[in-house]
């Protein structure tokens, strides 16, 4: 990888589930580059392979093809190094343990601390304090997770993800089940990190507003990639979703 500004280079990625006769392909021949600091939204109908692509990028499942992240061959990375390079924030879950906010965010420091071999308790506390403040949850530090709202919880989980100090942030429907205010503030917070980001969305309005470029998938394959402006009126977008997306958006806005 000679280009220093390319953070992700994926070439001919294939992945699926099961083995032998039970193997089911989920993504096939996916290739794309993503520059450092850019935000990529992955869209497409349910079951098209969006989450599987994120799982490949995170190293959670096996794949075939070529994948380079931060200048390193992903296939040669150890799990600890992979945890430092990429961090995944999933959609809000209702299943979690009654830890405090601070304890939860501290869990995200584990991979970074292990990699650096050692860190003083003072440095660790200051790092966590900065994360809590940047995510707007410093006042919640000693609150337990079950006492928080959905929007507050997702900010906590984002802080825990950022505590890993990743080079690439992976988001799987991060605003799912959040109201409009929290959707907006969470995505604004992600933008402010400046991290290279790959995010899966079902809400096309959020995807087009958030991302620098859009990757459209169908049946496990890459259909096309372009800017929000390029894809908003594309025939491929309308074909994949089976409707005139731009017309639908305009009709919705008429209510306002």
C-alpha positions in Angstrom: 0.0 0.0 0.0 1.8 3.1 -1.2 -0.8 5.7 -0.8 -0.6 7.1 2.8 -4.1 8.6 2.7 -5.8 5.2 2.0 -7.0 3.8 5.3 -9.0 0.9 4.0 -8.3 -1.1 0.9 -10.6 -4.0 0.2 -10.2 -6.2 -2.9 -12.4 -9.1 -3.9 -13.8 -9.7 -0.4 -15.9 -12.9 0.0 -17.5 -14.1 3.3 -20.3 -16.3 4.4 -21.7 -18.6 7.1 -21.6 -22.3 7.6 -19.2 -24.9 6.1 -19.3 -27.4 3.3 -22.7 -28.0 1.9 -24.3 -25.7 4.5 -22.1 -22.7 3.5 -24.1 -19.6 2.6 -22.3 -16.7 0.9 -23.1 -13.3 2.4 -20.8 -11.0 0.5 -19.1 -11.6 -2.8 -16.4 -9.7 -4.6 -16.6 -6.5 -2.6 -13.8 -4.0 -3.5 -13.4 -0.4 -2.4 -10.9 2.1 -1.0 -11.5 4.6 1.8 -9.3 7.6 2.5 -8.2 8.5 5.9 -10.7 10.7 7.8 -13.6 9.9 5.3 -17.0 8.6 6.2 -18.6 5.8 4.2 -22.2 4.8 4.5 -23.2 1.3 3.5 -26.8 1.0 2.4 -29.0 -1.6 0.8 -32.1 -3.8 1.5 -32.3 -6.1 4.5 -30.1 -9.2 4.1 -27.9 -7.7 1.4 -24.7 -8.3 3.5 -24.1 -4.9 5.1 -23.5 -6.2 8.6 -21.4 -9.0 7.3 -19.1 -6.5 5.6 -18.6 -4.7 8.9 -17.9 -8.0 10.6 -15.2 -8.7 8.0 -13.7 -5.3 8.5 -13.7 -5.8 12.3 -12.0 -9.2 12.0 -15.0 -11.0 13.6 -15.4 -13.5 10.8 -13.2 -15.2 8.3 -13.0 -13.9 4.7 -11.3 -14.5 1.4 -9.7 -11.7 -0.7 -7.4 -8.9 0.2 -7.9 -6.5 3.1 -5.5 -3.8 4.2 -6.2 -1.4 7.1 -4.0 1.4 8.2 -1.3 0.1 5.9 -1.2 -3.4 7.2 -2.4 -6.7 5.7 -5.4 -7.7 7.9 -4.8 -11.4 7.3 -1.5 -11.1 9.1 -2.8 -9.1 12.1 -3.0 -10.5 15.6 -6.3 -10.1 17.4 -4.8 -7.4 19.7 -3.5 -5.3 16.8 -6.9 -5.7 15.0 -8.6 -4.4 18.2 -6.4 -1.3 18.1 -7.0 -0.6 14.4 -10.8 -1.0 14.3 -13.6 -0.6 16.8 -17.3 -1.6 16.3 -20.3 0.2 17.7 -23.5 -1.8 17.2 -27.1 -0.7 17.4 -28.4 -0.1 20.8 -29.0 -3.2 22.8 -31.3 -3.7 25.8 -29.0 -6.4 27.2 -26.2 -5.1 29.4 -24.8 -5.5 32.9 -25.3 -2.9 35.7 -21.9 -1.4 35.5 -21.4 2.3 36.1 -20.7 4.6 33.1 -17.1 5.0 34.1 -16.6 1.2 34.5 -18.1 0.6 31.1 -15.9 3.2 29.3 -12.8 1.8 31.1 -13.5 -1.6 29.5 -12.7 -0.1 26.2 -9.2 0.8 27.4 -8.2 -2.9 27.8 -6.8 -3.4 24.2 -4.9 -0.1 24.2 -3.4 -0.7 27.6 -2.4 -4.3 26.7 -0.7 -3.0 23.6 1.3 -0.3 25.4 2.2 -2.8 28.1 1.7 -0.4 30.9 -0.1 2.8 31.8 -0.2 4.7 35.1 -3.6 4.9 36.9 -3.4 8.6 36.7 -3.0 8.7 33.0 -5.8 6.2 32.6 -8.2 8.3 34.7 -7.4 11.4 32.8 -8.0 9.7 29.5 -11.3 8.4 30.6 -12.3 11.8 32.0 -11.5 13.4 28.7 -13.6 10.8 26.8 -16.6 11.3 29.2 -16.4 15.0 28.7 -16.1 14.8 24.9 -19.1 12.5 24.7 -21.1 14.8 27.1 -21.6 12.1 29.8 -19.2 13.3 32.5 -22.1 14.1 34.8 -23.3 10.4 34.4 -19.9 8.8 35.4 -21.2 7.1 38.5 -24.7 6.2 37.2 -25.4 2.6 36.4 -26.4 1.7 32.9 -30.0 0.5 33.6 -30.8 4.0 34.9 -29.9 5.7 31.6 -32.0 6.6 28.6 -31.4 5.1 25.1 -29.6 8.2 23.9 -27.4 8.4 27.0 -26.6 4.7 26.7 -25.4 4.9 23.1 -23.1 7.8 24.0 -21.6 5.7 26.7 -21.1 2.8 24.3 -19.6 5.2 21.8 -17.2 6.5 24.5 -16.2 2.9 25.3 -15.6 2.3 21.6 -13.4 5.4 21.3 -11.5 4.3 24.4 -9.9 1.6 22.2 -8.2 4.5 20.3 -9.1 2.9 16.9 -7.9 4.2 13.6 -11.2 3.0 12.0 -14.6 3.3 13.5 -17.3 0.8 12.4 -21.0 1.6 13.1 -23.8 -0.9 12.7 -27.1 1.0 12.8 -25.8 3.2 15.7 -28.9 5.4 15.8 -31.5 2.5 15.8 -34.2 3.0 18.4 -33.0 6.6 19.2 -35.3 9.6 18.9 -34.4 12.4 16.4 -32.5 14.5 18.9 -30.2 11.7 19.9 -29.7 10.5 16.4 -28.6 14.0 15.4 -26.3 14.5 18.4 -24.7 11.1 18.2 -23.8 11.4 14.5 -22.5 14.9 15.1 -20.3 13.5 17.9 -19.0 10.8 15.5 -18.2 13.5 12.9 -16.2 15.5 15.4 -13.8 12.6 16.0 -12.4 12.9 12.5 -12.0 9.1 12.4 -12.2 7.1 9.2 -15.7 5.6 9.5 -17.7 2.9 7.9 -21.4 3.0 8.9 -24.4 0.8 8.1 -27.7 2.6 7.8 -31.3 1.6 7.0 -32.4 5.3 7.2 -31.3 6.7 3.9 -31.8 10.3 5.1 -29.3 9.8 7.9 -26.9 8.0 5.6 -26.9 10.7 2.9 -26.5 13.4 5.5 -23.7 11.7 7.4 -21.4 10.3 4.8 -18.8 11.6 2.4 -19.7 8.7 0.0 -22.3 6.0 -0.2 -21.8 2.3 -1.0 -24.9 0.6 -2.3 -25.2 -3.2 -1.9 -27.6 -5.8 -3.2 -27.7 -9.5 -2.6 -24.2 -9.5 -1.2 -22.6 -7.5 -4.0 -21.5 -4.0 -4.5 -23.8 -2.2 -6.9 -22.2 1.2 -7.0 -20.5 3.8 -5.0 -20.6 7.6 -5.2 -21.4 10.8 -3.4 -24.8 11.4 -1.8 -25.6 13.8 -4.6 -24.7 11.3 -7.3 -26.7 8.4 -5.8 -29.7 10.4 -4.7 -31.1 10.4 -8.2 -29.5 7.3 -9.6 -31.5 4.6 -11.4 -29.6 2.0 -9.5 -30.8 3.3 -6.1 -34.4 3.3 -7.3 -34.0 -0.2 -8.8 -32.5 -1.7 -5.7 -35.2 -0.3 -3.4 -38.0 -0.7 -5.9 -39.2 2.9 -5.7 -38.4 6.5 -6.6 -36.4 7.4 -3.5 -36.0 11.1 -4.3 -39.7 11.5 -5.0 -40.5 9.7 -1.7 -38.2 12.1 0.2 -39.8 15.1 -1.4 -43.3 13.9 -0.5 -42.3 13.4 3.1 -40.9 16.9 3.3 -44.1 18.4 2.0 -45.6 17.8 5.5 -43.2 20.4 6.9 
